[in-house]
C-alpha cells in the first residue's frame, strides 16, 4: 500500500516539474481567473489564473444559509454513546474561541485539546487543517484556517494539496464545507436501506465559526459560463463531530468490503481503508470522514470506475491526475468548467 502511494506521489511530482510554463509564453485571456482579498485588508489583493479553477466547489460549496442552519447549538448536546450525559454547546464554542486565539497568537500546544493530526497545518502561516480532540468531552473538531494569499497559491502547499487542486480544483478549506451535507446524504441512504441500518453509522456533525472572523472575498472571471461571479468564504471555521471510539481487535479493512460499499454510496466516501472503522459498543462500521469524494478528485461528468483492489484504485487515481494535469485538451478544460454533476451534493 505504501509503495503504491509513493508511486502516485512520484507521478504527481514529475508531471509538475516537467510542465513548467515559460515566462515568455502569453497567458490565454480566456483562462479562469480569481481575485481574492480579506475583509480585514481589502486593498491587498491576490490573483490566480489557472485552468483547474472550477465553479464548484470554489463558488458553490459554501452554502451559508444551509451551514448556518447546522450551526453548533448553544444548548445541551447529548454524548453519542452515553445519551444520559450532556454538555452545553456554548461550552464547546468557548473552548474553540480560546484555541483560535491561541493559534493566532503563535501557540502550538494547548491545555484543553489533544492534537490528532497537524500534518496539513502550518503554524507559521496559520493556514491549513488541524484535527483536535476535546480532552474533557467526546467530540472532535476539524479546524480550518486560510487567507487570500494561501488560497491563491495552490501549488505551494505540498504534493497532496497540489493533487487535490489539479484533479478537482479544490482544497481542504473548500472541501470542508461538503462534510455536513454529505453526512446527511449518507444518513438518508442508510435509512432507506434496511440492510444497512444495523451495519453502518455516521457521526453527527455541526458547523462553527468564531465570533470575530474575517471573510475571504473571491471574484471570478471566465468560470463556468460566468464572465464574472462573486462569493465570500469564512477565513476560519470548524466542523465538530462525535468522537468515534474504535473497537478492540479491529478486523483488517479490505478492498472486498470497502470498494463495493463506496460504489453503493455513490462514491460519497473516500475508499481509503483508514476511513472504515468498527465502533466500540455498537460494533457498526462507522463512516466518520464525510468529505464529498467526487468533489475531492473532480469526478463530475462520467461515472467513476469501480475497482476490485486497492492496486487498481491507485492506478485509477494516478491516471485521473495525469489526464487533468498533462493530457487535458482545451476542449476538455472547457468541459470541466460547465456546471452540473452526476454526483450532486445539494
One Martini backbone bead per residue (centre of mass of N, CA, C, O) as a GRO file, in nm:
protein
  346
    1UNK     BB    1   0.059   0.062  -0.022
    2UNK     BB    2   0.299   0.258   0.011
    3UNK     BB    3   0.417   0.217  -0.274
    4UNK     BB    4   0.171   0.326  -0.428
    5UNK     BB    5   0.178   0.610  -0.307
    6UNK     BB    6   0.463   0.679  -0.405
    7UNK     BB    7   0.400   0.659  -0.705
    8UNK     BB    8   0.191   0.886  -0.708
    9UNK     BB    9   0.389   1.108  -0.611
   10UNK     BB   10   0.587   1.086  -0.845
   11UNK     BB   11   0.392   1.160  -1.071
   12UNK     BB   12   0.308   1.441  -0.965
   13UNK     BB   13   0.592   1.562  -0.952
   14UNK     BB   14   0.693   1.518  -1.242
   15UNK     BB   15   0.466   1.674  -1.390
   16UNK     BB   16   0.526   1.948  -1.254
   17UNK     BB   17   0.822   1.978  -1.364
   18UNK     BB   18   0.763   1.933  -1.682
   19UNK     BB   19   0.522   2.180  -1.683
   20UNK     BB   20   0.667   2.430  -1.714
   21UNK     BB   21   0.622   2.769  -1.770
   22UNK     BB   22   0.689   3.007  -1.971
   23UNK     BB   23   0.752   3.349  -1.925
   24UNK     BB   24   0.699   3.412  -2.253
   25UNK     BB   25   0.416   3.301  -2.233
   26UNK     BB   26   0.109   3.371  -2.317
   27UNK     BB   27  -0.184   3.412  -2.181
   28UNK     BB   28  -0.496   3.301  -2.165
   29UNK     BB   29  -0.776   3.514  -2.151
   30UNK     BB   30  -0.989   3.258  -2.091
   31UNK     BB   31  -0.895   3.196  -1.832
   32UNK     BB   32  -0.932   3.135  -1.525
   33UNK     BB   33  -1.004   3.386  -1.264
   34UNK     BB   34  -0.885   3.520  -0.945
   35UNK     BB   35  -0.988   3.738  -0.675
   36UNK     BB   36  -0.834   3.819  -0.354
   37UNK     BB   37  -0.970   3.922  -0.025
   38UNK     BB   38  -0.986   4.080   0.281
   39UNK     BB   39  -1.186   4.232   0.515
   40UNK     BB   40  -0.923   4.345   0.672
   41UNK     BB   41  -0.774   4.387   0.357
   42UNK     BB   42  -0.893   4.508   0.061
   43UNK     BB   43  -0.615   4.620  -0.083
   44UNK     BB   44  -0.510   4.324  -0.063
   45UNK     BB   45  -0.434   4.144  -0.356
   46UNK     BB   46  -0.504   3.827  -0.517
   47UNK     BB   47  -0.392   3.593  -0.781
   48UNK     BB   48  -0.545   3.348  -1.019
   49UNK     BB   49  -0.436   3.157  -1.308
   50UNK     BB   50  -0.642   2.869  -1.401
   51UNK     BB   51  -0.779   2.576  -1.544
   52UNK     BB   52  -0.870   2.432  -1.252
   53UNK     BB   53  -1.081   2.617  -1.204
   54UNK     BB   54  -1.403   2.600  -1.039
   55UNK     BB   55  -1.721   2.649  -0.959
   56UNK     BB   56  -1.699   2.364  -0.835
   57UNK     BB   57  -1.640   2.472  -0.509
   58UNK     BB   58  -1.568   2.779  -0.487
   59UNK     BB   59  -1.889   2.904  -0.539
   60UNK     BB   60  -2.083   2.648  -0.393
   61UNK     BB   61  -2.003   2.497  -0.123
   62UNK     BB   62  -2.077   2.761   0.024
   63UNK     BB   63  -2.373   2.737   0.223
   64UNK     BB   64  -2.487   2.952   0.439
   65UNK     BB   65  -2.781   2.877   0.519
   66UNK     BB   66  -2.725   2.580   0.571
   67UNK     BB   67  -2.487   2.599   0.780
   68UNK     BB   68  -2.638   2.777   0.984
   69UNK     BB   69  -2.856   2.545   1.040
   70UNK     BB   70  -2.580   2.364   1.148
   71UNK     BB   71  -2.509   2.488   1.399
   72UNK     BB   72  -2.378   2.495   1.693
   73UNK     BB   73  -2.528   2.457   1.971
   74UNK     BB   74  -2.590   2.609   2.294
   75UNK     BB   75  -2.709   2.376   2.402
   76UNK     BB   76  -2.775   2.063   2.468
   77UNK     BB   77  -2.553   1.775   2.429
   78UNK     BB   78  -2.530   1.460   2.357
   79UNK     BB   79  -2.387   1.169   2.385
   80UNK     BB   80  -2.341   0.912   2.181
   81UNK     BB   81  -2.288   0.660   2.407
   82UNK     BB   82  -2.415   0.876   2.645
   83UNK     BB   83  -2.721   1.023   2.666
   84UNK     BB   84  -2.712   1.100   2.981
   85UNK     BB   85  -2.495   1.283   2.871
   86UNK     BB   86  -2.399   1.640   2.886
   87UNK     BB   87  -2.341   1.944   2.682
   88UNK     BB   88  -2.277   2.258   2.619
   89UNK     BB   89  -2.219   2.420   2.327
   90UNK     BB   90  -2.096   2.678   2.450
   91UNK     BB   91  -1.851   2.539   2.576
   92UNK     BB   92  -1.722   2.450   2.310
   93UNK     BB   93  -1.706   2.731   2.184
   94UNK     BB   94  -1.517   2.857   2.395
   95UNK     BB   95  -1.278   2.666   2.333
   96UNK     BB   96  -1.248   2.749   2.034
   97UNK     BB   97  -1.188   3.044   2.081
   98UNK     BB   98  -0.929   2.990   2.242
   99UNK     BB   99  -0.762   2.836   2.021
  100UNK     BB  100  -0.764   3.054   1.805
  101UNK     BB  101  -0.613   3.264   1.974
  102UNK     BB  102  -0.359   3.090   2.017
  103UNK     BB  103  -0.278   3.047   1.722
  104UNK     BB  104  -0.262   3.354   1.643
  105UNK     BB  105  -0.030   3.383   1.881
  106UNK     BB  106   0.167   3.107   1.823
  107UNK     BB  107   0.057   2.852   1.928
  108UNK     BB  108   0.106   2.464   1.968
  109UNK     BB  109  -0.013   2.429   2.262
  110UNK     BB  110  -0.284   2.257   2.452
  111UNK     BB  111  -0.492   2.206   2.734
  112UNK     BB  112  -0.795   2.126   2.588
  113UNK     BB  113  -0.623   1.973   2.360
  114UNK     BB  114  -0.577   1.716   2.122
  115UNK     BB  115  -0.360   1.633   1.875
  116UNK     BB  116  -0.421   1.432   1.585
  117UNK     BB  117  -0.365   1.648   1.335
  118UNK     BB  118  -0.089   1.857   1.157
  119UNK     BB  119   0.017   1.813   0.861
  120UNK     BB  120  -0.203   2.042   0.729
  121UNK     BB  121  -0.044   2.252   0.921
  122UNK     BB  122   0.066   2.602   0.954
  123UNK     BB  123   0.195   2.784   1.219
  124UNK     BB  124   0.321   3.025   1.067
  125UNK     BB  125   0.065   3.097   0.866
  126UNK     BB  126  -0.210   2.986   0.972
  127UNK     BB  127  -0.267   2.721   0.781
  128UNK     BB  128  -0.529   2.488   0.742
  129UNK     BB  129  -0.550   2.160   0.898
  130UNK     BB  130  -0.679   2.074   1.228
  131UNK     BB  131  -0.699   1.801   1.457
  132UNK     BB  132  -0.924   1.777   1.743
  133UNK     BB  133  -0.944   1.689   2.094
  134UNK     BB  134  -1.142   1.689   2.348
  135UNK     BB  135  -1.044   1.613   2.665
  136UNK     BB  136  -1.346   1.624   2.823
  137UNK     BB  137  -1.484   1.547   2.542
  138UNK     BB  138  -1.672   1.353   2.283
  139UNK     BB  139  -1.503   1.546   2.060
  140UNK     BB  140  -1.442   1.675   1.729
  141UNK     BB  141  -1.210   1.907   1.562
  142UNK     BB  142  -1.216   2.073   1.246
  143UNK     BB  143  -0.973   2.314   1.165
  144UNK     BB  144  -1.004   2.602   0.954
  145UNK     BB  145  -0.737   2.794   0.779
  146UNK     BB  146  -0.728   3.105   0.586
  147UNK     BB  147  -0.607   3.303   0.301
  148UNK     BB  148  -0.564   3.470   0.014
  149UNK     BB  149  -0.270   3.384  -0.037
  150UNK     BB  150  -0.300   3.073   0.003
  151UNK     BB  151  -0.534   3.033  -0.215
  152UNK     BB  152  -0.339   3.151  -0.458
  153UNK     BB  153  -0.131   2.884  -0.377
  154UNK     BB  154  -0.175   2.557  -0.465
  155UNK     BB  155   0.152   2.475  -0.524
  156UNK     BB  156   0.281   2.537  -0.207
  157UNK     BB  157   0.170   2.277  -0.002
  158UNK     BB  158   0.217   2.025  -0.174
  159UNK     BB  159   0.126   1.733  -0.317
  160UNK     BB  160  -0.169   1.681  -0.224
  161UNK     BB  161  -0.290   1.966  -0.267
  162UNK     BB  162  -0.215   1.974  -0.565
  163UNK     BB  163  -0.384   1.728  -0.649
  164UNK     BB  164  -0.660   1.845  -0.568
  165UNK     BB  165  -0.654   2.086  -0.762
  166UNK     BB  166  -0.611   1.940  -1.031
  167UNK     BB  167  -0.863   1.742  -1.011
  168UNK     BB  168  -1.092   1.959  -0.843
  169UNK     BB  169  -1.035   2.261  -0.758
  170UNK     BB  170  -0.933   2.208  -0.459
  171UNK     BB  171  -0.952   2.198  -0.092
  172UNK     BB  172  -0.986   2.168   0.239
  173UNK     BB  173  -1.157   2.423   0.282
  174UNK     BB  174  -1.375   2.357   0.068
  175UNK     BB  175  -1.437   2.054   0.146
  176UNK     BB  176  -1.545   2.111   0.435
  177UNK     BB  177  -1.836   2.209   0.333
  178UNK     BB  178  -1.930   1.898   0.257
  179UNK     BB  179  -1.959   1.721   0.521
  180UNK     BB  180  -2.254   1.762   0.621
  181UNK     BB  181  -2.423   1.704   0.371
  182UNK     BB  182  -2.298   1.425   0.316
  183UNK     BB  183  -2.384   1.301   0.583
  184UNK     BB  184  -2.692   1.326   0.527
  185UNK     BB  185  -2.699   1.161   0.268
  186UNK     BB  186  -2.595   0.899   0.396
  187UNK     BB  187  -2.818   0.865   0.604
  188UNK     BB  188  -3.046   0.836   0.396
  189UNK     BB  189  -2.937   0.578   0.265
  190UNK     BB  190  -2.945   0.405   0.521
  191UNK     BB  191  -3.253   0.435   0.584
  192UNK     BB  192  -3.339   0.302   0.293
  193UNK     BB  193  -3.154   0.053   0.404
  194UNK     BB  194  -3.209  -0.214   0.603
  195UNK     BB  195  -2.917  -0.350   0.587
  196UNK     BB  196  -2.763  -0.083   0.710
  197UNK     BB  197  -2.873   0.004   0.995
  198UNK     BB  198  -2.698  -0.241   1.151
  199UNK     BB  199  -2.398  -0.151   1.007
  200UNK     BB  200  -2.420   0.164   0.972
  201UNK     BB  201  -2.244   0.481   1.052
  202UNK     BB  202  -2.270   0.832   1.153
  203UNK     BB  203  -2.175   1.117   1.267
  204UNK     BB  204  -2.228   1.397   1.404
  205UNK     BB  205  -2.264   1.745   1.274
  206UNK     BB  206  -2.108   2.079   1.296
  207UNK     BB  207  -2.106   2.425   1.269
  208UNK     BB  208  -1.824   2.672   1.301
  209UNK     BB  209  -1.763   3.012   1.419
  210UNK     BB  210  -1.623   3.285   1.507
  211UNK     BB  211  -1.714   3.589   1.616
  212UNK     BB  212  -1.431   3.685   1.498
  213UNK     BB  213  -1.428   3.720   1.144
  214UNK     BB  214  -1.297   3.665   0.844
  215UNK     BB  215  -1.321   3.740   0.495
  216UNK     BB  216  -1.313   3.581   0.176
  217UNK     BB  217  -1.290   3.738  -0.123
  218UNK     BB  218  -1.436   3.634  -0.446
  219UNK     BB  219  -1.338   3.687  -0.788
  220UNK     BB  220  -1.460   3.581  -1.101
  221UNK     BB  221  -1.331   3.468  -1.430
  222UNK     BB  222  -1.427   3.253  -1.662
  223UNK     BB  223  -1.658   3.072  -1.495
  224UNK     BB  224  -1.898   2.859  -1.578
  225UNK     BB  225  -2.019   3.099  -1.784
  226UNK     BB  226  -1.891   3.339  -1.628
  227UNK     BB  227  -1.759   3.646  -1.639
  228UNK     BB  228  -1.874   3.699  -1.343
  229UNK     BB  229  -1.808   3.615  -0.988
  230UNK     BB  230  -1.927   3.592  -0.641
  231UNK     BB  231  -1.775   3.550  -0.310
  232UNK     BB  232  -1.766   3.420   0.036
  233UNK     BB  233  -1.535   3.318   0.301
  234UNK     BB  234  -1.444   3.173   0.576
  235UNK     BB  235  -1.136   3.181   0.731
  236UNK     BB  236  -1.284   3.048   0.986
  237UNK     BB  237  -1.352   2.702   1.076
  238UNK     BB  238  -1.570   2.428   1.194
  239UNK     BB  239  -1.601   2.069   1.247
  240UNK     BB  240  -1.821   1.897   1.451
  241UNK     BB  241  -1.781   1.574   1.618
  242UNK     BB  242  -1.815   1.274   1.703
  243UNK     BB  243  -1.667   1.041   1.879
  244UNK     BB  244  -1.483   0.753   1.768
  245UNK     BB  245  -1.463   0.438   1.913
  246UNK     BB  246  -1.264   0.181   1.897
  247UNK     BB  247  -1.251  -0.135   1.857
  248UNK     BB  248  -1.122  -0.411   1.948
  249UNK     BB  249  -0.980  -0.597   1.725
  250UNK     BB  250  -0.949  -0.504   1.439
  251UNK     BB  251  -1.035  -0.572   1.143
  252UNK     BB  252  -0.937  -0.585   0.839
  253UNK     BB  253  -0.926  -0.366   0.580
  254UNK     BB  254  -1.103  -0.415   0.273
  255UNK     BB  255  -1.172  -0.409  -0.066
  256UNK     BB  256  -1.421  -0.607  -0.065
  257UNK     BB  257  -1.583  -0.394   0.111
  258UNK     BB  258  -1.520  -0.089   0.043
  259UNK     BB  259  -1.555  -0.051  -0.268
  260UNK     BB  260  -1.853  -0.142  -0.301
  261UNK     BB  261  -1.969   0.056  -0.093
  262UNK     BB  262  -1.892   0.316  -0.241
  263UNK     BB  263  -2.070   0.262  -0.485
  264UNK     BB  264  -2.344   0.246  -0.326
  265UNK     BB  265  -2.267   0.559  -0.220
  266UNK     BB  266  -2.169   0.728  -0.469
  267UNK     BB  267  -1.875   0.800  -0.364
  268UNK     BB  268  -1.894   0.972  -0.089
  269UNK     BB  269  -1.651   0.794  -0.003
  270UNK     BB  270  -1.342   0.733   0.078
  271UNK     BB  271  -1.174   0.426   0.013
  272UNK     BB  272  -0.993   0.448   0.229
  273UNK     BB  273  -0.922   0.227   0.483
  274UNK     BB  274  -0.917   0.451   0.724
  275UNK     BB  275  -1.249   0.513   0.688
  276UNK     BB  276  -1.287   0.217   0.833
  277UNK     BB  277  -1.463   0.148   1.139
  278UNK     BB  278  -1.510  -0.012   1.441
  279UNK     BB  279  -1.738   0.039   1.689
  280UNK     BB  280  -1.779   0.072   1.997
  281UNK     BB  281  -2.060  -0.122   2.116
  282UNK     BB  282  -2.205  -0.129   1.820
  283UNK     BB  283  -2.033  -0.269   1.578
  284UNK     BB  284  -2.010  -0.058   1.363
  285UNK     BB  285  -1.963   0.093   1.058
  286UNK     BB  286  -1.774   0.382   1.051
  287UNK     BB  287  -1.833   0.700   0.875
  288UNK     BB  288  -1.632   0.978   0.952
  289UNK     BB  289  -1.534   1.069   0.658
  290UNK     BB  290  -1.741   1.324   0.476
  291UNK     BB  291  -1.611   1.388   0.233
  292UNK     BB  292  -1.661   1.476  -0.093
  293UNK     BB  293  -1.513   1.282  -0.324
  294UNK     BB  294  -1.583   1.394  -0.610
  295UNK     BB  295  -1.469   1.675  -0.540
  296UNK     BB  296  -1.177   1.598  -0.469
  297UNK     BB  297  -1.133   1.451  -0.782
  298UNK     BB  298  -1.330   1.566  -1.013
  299UNK     BB  299  -1.605   1.388  -1.040
  300UNK     BB  300  -1.888   1.478  -1.261
  301UNK     BB  301  -1.957   1.339  -1.573
  302UNK     BB  302  -1.848   1.050  -1.499
  303UNK     BB  303  -1.839   0.747  -1.404
  304UNK     BB  304  -1.694   0.573  -1.174
  305UNK     BB  305  -1.456   0.341  -1.125
  306UNK     BB  306  -1.458   0.018  -1.033
  307UNK     BB  307  -1.262  -0.152  -0.793
  308UNK     BB  308  -1.118  -0.456  -0.646
  309UNK     BB  309  -0.850  -0.297  -0.581
  310UNK     BB  310  -0.602  -0.086  -0.465
  311UNK     BB  311  -0.429  -0.095  -0.713
  312UNK     BB  312  -0.650   0.001  -0.911
  313UNK     BB  313  -0.718   0.264  -0.763
  314UNK     BB  314  -0.438   0.408  -0.784
  315UNK     BB  315  -0.427   0.397  -1.088
  316UNK     BB  316  -0.678   0.568  -1.135
  317UNK     BB  317  -0.571   0.827  -0.994
  318UNK     BB  318  -0.319   0.865  -1.167
  319UNK     BB  319  -0.473   0.895  -1.436
  320UNK     BB  320  -0.643   1.135  -1.351
  321UNK     BB  321  -0.412   1.331  -1.303
  322UNK     BB  322  -0.282   1.318  -1.586
  323UNK     BB  323  -0.526   1.421  -1.738
  324UNK     BB  324  -0.545   1.702  -1.591
  325UNK     BB  325  -0.228   1.785  -1.626
  326UNK     BB  326  -0.141   1.671  -1.932
  327UNK     BB  327  -0.421   1.573  -2.121
  328UNK     BB  328  -0.567   1.854  -2.135
  329UNK     BB  329  -0.763   1.991  -2.336
  330UNK     BB  330  -0.936   2.264  -2.422
  331UNK     BB  331  -1.205   2.116  -2.438
  332UNK     BB  332  -1.185   1.985  -2.157
  333UNK     BB  333  -1.149   2.246  -1.994
  334UNK     BB  334  -1.430   2.353  -2.073
  335UNK     BB  335  -1.599   2.118  -1.960
  336UNK     BB  336  -1.503   2.148  -1.647
  337UNK     BB  337  -1.670   2.431  -1.627
  338UNK     BB  338  -1.929   2.301  -1.615
  339UNK     BB  339  -2.212   2.265  -1.476
  340UNK     BB  340  -2.264   1.993  -1.296
  341UNK     BB  341  -2.360   1.652  -1.172
  342UNK     BB  342  -2.368   1.297  -1.104
  343UNK     BB  343  -2.263   1.400  -0.795
  344UNK     BB  344  -2.455   1.550  -0.609
  345UNK     BB  345  -2.489   1.744  -0.313
  346UNK     BB  346  -2.763   1.945  -0.348
   0.00000   0.00000   0.00000
